[in-house]
Every structure is written in C-alpha cells, then in structure tokens.
Amino acid sequence: MSDSARWTINSVREAIGAKKISARELTAEFYKKIEARNPELNAFLALCPERAYAQADRVDALVAAGMPLPPLAGVPVAIKDVLSTRGVTTTCGSKILQNYVPAYDATAVERLEAAGAVLLGKTNCDEFAMGSSNENSAYGPVRNPAATDRVPGGSSGGSAAAVAAGLAVAALGTDTGGSIRQPGALCGIPAMMGSYGRVSRYGLIAFASSLDRIGPFATNVGDVATVLQVIAGRDLRDSTSTTTAVPNYRVEIEKSVKGLRLGIPKDYFGAGMDDGVRQKIEAGIEIYRKLGCELVEVRMPHTDYAIATYYIIATAEASSNLARYDGVRYGLRVDGNSLIGMYRRTRGAGFGPEVKRRIMLGTYVLSAGYYDAYYLKGQKVRALIAQDFREAFSKVDAIVTPTSPVPAFKLGERTADPLQMYLADIYTVTGSLAGVPGISVPCGKVGGKLPVGLQLFGPAFGEARVLQLAHALEQAGGASL
Amino acid sequence: MKISREDVLRVAELAYLELSEAELETYRAQLDSILEYAGKLNELDTTNVEPMAQVLSTDQAADATLREDIVVRSSVAKDVLAHAPDPEPPYFRVPKVIER
C-alpha cells in the first residue's frame, strides 16, 4: 500500500493543522497518484485542478491565520458524475450529456466544500447510474483495484475504485438499488446509503426519484460517519429532505454494541449465494455474537419479489425523469426533419443500450392497459416489502445480510443477459424500496483477494445504529476475516 | 412470446426513441424475458394493500413539504443558455413545430 492510500480524514486534518504538509501539497500528491493510476482504472472522467487548488489555498490560508479547521479541511474527495458541479463537466456517464456543464452545485457538493473538502474531480459510473458493474458507462468500464480484470461493481464504480486505490480519501456516490453499497463491497471499503430524506437530492441528476440517495465512500467507518454528518440534513431546495435531527455520528459509533439485537433474515441466505461469500458473512455474524449481540432469526417473506418490484418502479420513474433529454436545453442534439424527429434521433443516438432498455421497460409498465398490472402492482408489493422491514424492526435493532451474492466478477462475464445482471442487486434493492438506511462494511476476502461486504440495515433515520454496528465489526478485524 | 414487435414499436414511439432494426428485436426479446420474470408478482394477493406512492411517513413528509415562500435571486440564465445546443438568447431555438 502506498503512503497516500493510508490517508484518512483525521490524518489529513492533523497533518495540515500541524503544518506537516500544506493542503496544496497534498492536493498535488493526489493528482500525481491519479495521473499514474487512472489510465488503468478509468475511475475519473474529469479532473478540476483549478477548483481544487483554489480550495486548498483557502484551507492553507486558514492554517496560516491560525483559524479553527472545518471537519473536512483539505480532504481530497471525488464526486460521482451524476452530481452537478458548477463549471465542471457532468456527463452521467452518458454521451447525451458529453459536454454538459452545470450552472450550479448539488447541495451535497456545496456542503462538502463548505466543510473544507478539496474536490479533485468527477468519477465514472454506469450511464445515468443504471447498472451493477460500471460496464454501462459510455466512457469505458472502471477496473477493480483489488483485481484489475474484474468489475468494481456499480453504478458508483468510479467512486468506489478511487477510494479503494487511494486516489481520494472519500467520495460521494448515489444509490438507487445498491449503487453505493455493492461497489463498496466489491472494492473492499465501507459505503453508506442514508435513509430516504436524510441527504438532499438537489443537484443529483435524477434516475428514480423515490429511490435515489446520495452517500459516502471512505476507507473506514469513522470517515463515512464524518462525511454523512456533513451532507445530511434539511435543504430547502429538496422538499423530501427532512428536518429530522442529525445526531453526532462520530460520537454514536463509539458506543458498545453489547446487547443489541441483530436480525438474520433467512430469506436472504438461500440459493444463489457464493459459498465463499456465505462463509465470510457467517464469520462476520460470529464476531457480532462474540461482541455480545443477540442474534435473532427474522422472516422477510417478500424478499423474493424485490427485484421484480424494483425494476418496475425504477424504470417507470426513469422513463419519466429521462424525458427531459430532448436536445433542446442541454446536451446532445441530432437534427431531424421536425421537432419530434429531432427528439427521436437525439435520444436514439445519445442513450446507450441499458438506458434505452430501461426507458422502454418503464414506458411499457406505465402505458395504457399495463399500468395496473405492472406499475400499480409494483407499488403495492413495495408496500409489503416496507412492511417486512417495519415488522422486523419491531423485534430487532438492525438486520444483517450479505451486500452482494458474489464477489467481483470478471469484466464482460455478465453483460449478455440483463436479467442476470439485475439479480446482482438481490440483497440491496429491498432496503432501497423500503427507504431505510444501509451500509456495506468489509467482511473478509474470498481466496484472500476478492473483498466481501456485510450489509446492515437499520430502521428509517437509524443511521447512527447502522454506523455503530459497522464500526464494531471494523474494529474487531472484520476486513481481514 | 408476450411482447410483439408492434408492442416494441408502440413503446419506442411513446418514448421518442429511434431504434434500429437490430435494436427492435433485441429489446423485444429482453423485455419479454424481464416482464415474464416480473409476472411473479401475481403470486401475491394485494387486493387490500394500499400502493406505496410515498416513502416518507406522513409526519416526516409534513414537516418537509412546505417551506416559506421566499424570493431568492438567481442569475444562471446566461450560463444555462451558453451550454444549450442552439441558443438564441433569451430563447432556445428548435425545429419548426407548426407546419402550414
């Protein structure tokens, strides 16, 4: 492991505060690493050194003036390319937005910078966050730093790979059906999705608005907690961001987990799980038992219907959200002989295969004659899945599952059959549909090489509990099981 | 085979997507298998289930929905137009909509 791979939020703040390194020097060090490693990994799509150095200089000025340092002072961060960044190209991994430069920042980005973070650049992802392997990016796949012939997971594959390879100390991703947690698991770093309504979605380019969430990747759970702390909370520009109080996560995670009740849903431990993954997750659960947690078997009987429900609801919302790409106000335009002709050609040429497939599917399930059979049915089953979670949380404090049924697979191995790729999200989509918080925390490596993630779900706005349990596993050596 | 070529054409028309012949057949087959899989939801009786159209519970949503109506100055029009495919400030130009 190189030196910069070991940087954490605390070590950066300490080093900068003690004048061992300036924020400008640290920024330069990270750009050097990116220059060396990114041609292979393809984790970054765009860099913004001008903006980064300007911010680093502001941090250095604070140090020089002896002012108190904000929580992320000088911390180099990477941002998934579906989050709007003023003046910095934001493509969503799509050709249709190849030259799109937003006129404003997403709230989460604004809050990171206000807390002193240095924004290095934008990270690769599946086109419009649609995918589980990062192979749906119009700008080529990302490679997994743990095994470069394998996928990093998706859709936030670039953010996960950047942090795992030490090219950023923390990163933001987005999660609609598993797009933060699954790449976190496959790349071997903690990755968190807060409750729906916990983090403002303002400036997040929408995929499925009732499911999309923004959340952090970092090298340790404490840093995940710090970043979530900074970006969480009410924003007047997103009516679904709530006024629910944001606890001090960094304090909460230090609490003992002894006596907490952990639900083990046997519905998640059936066929289809890789044996190596199963073994590591069972070892992770054993750690919790040793730490004094009470293990409780819970039933979540609608789990088996989650993928079908998710792909109906997410694609329906996507077909509506992506109607805005029409060649008029931003992005690509391909001329046609009429206004409609221009729309059709622009969208036909600008969207990649997975995005078109989901727009088609979403349009179909919303169309006259099929709405009740698919979309309305999906919304009803969604209610049943949310009910499974509420019932489980009446008995337990958190739920433990694997994050992904398999470790990182080889590039190209699963691209032929979209349905098989969708099944990669089998353990993550449930919590997405229910709106509850979830985290993936490293839990050993299959064959000593391919990382496994253990997933924890908590009740809505129970982020502190989820982080606390993830931290306990990390401190007990979960990553090296 | 549930999904026909005509179904795919109809959906592409609704979604304003120009598709090639090859794409038409690929999507027909793929939509067919995905929708067949989605059919498993019919195993569940949902007669008395309210559809979940909203994620936040009522008490959370109530505090989040309405804010004070405050005027905030915004001056992004120039930036926005600068990145449009065919700007004619202060307008976006499009192909002719109404034929004589």
Interface residues (C-beta under 8 A of the other chain):
Chain A: N99 Y100 V101 A103 Y104 Y196 G197 S210 R234 L236 S239 T240 S241 T242 T243 T244 H302 D304 Y305 I307 A308 T309 Y311 I312 S319 A323 D326 G327 V328 R329 Y330 G331 L332 R333 D335 G336 N337 S338 L339 I340 G341 M342 Y343 R344 R345 R347 G348 A349 F351 P353 K356 R357 I359 M360 L361 T363 Y364 V365 S367 Y374 L376 K377 G378 Q379 K380 V381 R382 A383 L384 A386 P418 L419 Y422 G435 A460
Chain B: D7 V8 R10 V11 A12 L14 A15 Y16 L17 E18 L19 E23 T26 Y27 Q30 L31 S33 I34 L35 Y37 A38 K40 L41 N42 E43 L44 T46 V49 E50 P51 M52 A53 Q54 V55 L56 S57 Q60 A61 D63 A64 T65 L66 R67 V76 D79 V80 H83 A84 P85 D86 F92 V94 P95 K96 V97
